[in-house]
């Protein structure tokens, strides 16, 4: 995972000065290497079904961002095809097997 001004992307291909990255399931972008900061692996992936402990219901991760002050990932969920604006941290979510 890499951070690009709070936007978390995954590097798909190294093009030298440029990096081809994916953002979510369908978006591909090319970014200059100097604009990318390496991050640790996130616990959840875009499109993954998770259980939101505070809400007591299941949702799908639709966006992953980086919280600079806490130095950890923030996850945004979609419930029944409706996007929620509430952010969750990993300790508030559980993997669904």
DAZI-V27608 format. One line per field, one symbol per residue. phi: phi as a letter, one per 40 degrees, with the letter a starting at -180 (. if undefined). psi: psi as a letter, one per 30 degrees, with the letter a starting at -180 (. if undefined). A space follows every 10 residues. Layout:
phi=???
psi=???
This chain:
phi=.bbbfgccbb ccacbgcbbc bbbgcbcbbb bcdccbbcbc cccbbdgccb bcdccgacab cbabbbcccc facbbbbbbf gbcccccbbd ccbbcbc
psi=klkihfkklk kekjgcelkk lkjaffkklk kkefgkkkll klfllkfkkl kjeefhlklk kfkklkjeef hlkkkklkkh gkkkfkkkle fflkkk.
